[in-house]
Amino acid sequence: MGDERGHPIRIGQAAELLGVSVDTLRRWEADGRLTTTRTSGGQRVIPIAEVSRLLGERRRATTDRPIVAQSARNRFAGVVTRIERDTIAAVVEVVAGPHRLVSLMTAEAVEEMGLRVGDEAVCVVKATQVIVEVPK
């Protein structure tokens, strides 16, 4: 049942992932914004590639409001000194004064942010635990 655009999922699953109703997906299909197929049993399914494409469109269309205040106090302004990435994850290193901060994030986030070595960046550190050890 799969096709060249990826494994299909049920329309209800796609609606949940996209945060819209099944009726909205049916309208998008009627408008040509979304491609669906039918299983041999007549169930409407959507290739996962279509869901990914729609998620990307919605993410790019979102106009986030600029941050003017933040509760986090551990903010370190610095310069990106290293980016190592594969298809899924990326390691981004930022040097901020005497501190070297390393962040593990998605490769997609690096791409969306347009991060490049030499760019200015602000690292925000929010730790849920701090463990202190004493050497012997």
Buried (B, 14 or more C-beta within 10 A) or exposed (E): EEEEBBEBBBBEBBBEBBEBEBEEBBEBBEEEEBBBBEEEEEEBBBBBBBBEBBBEEEEEEEEEEEEEEEEEEEEBEBEBBEBEBEEEBBBBBBBBEEEEBEBEBEBBBBEEEEBEEEBEBEBEEEEEEEEEEEEE
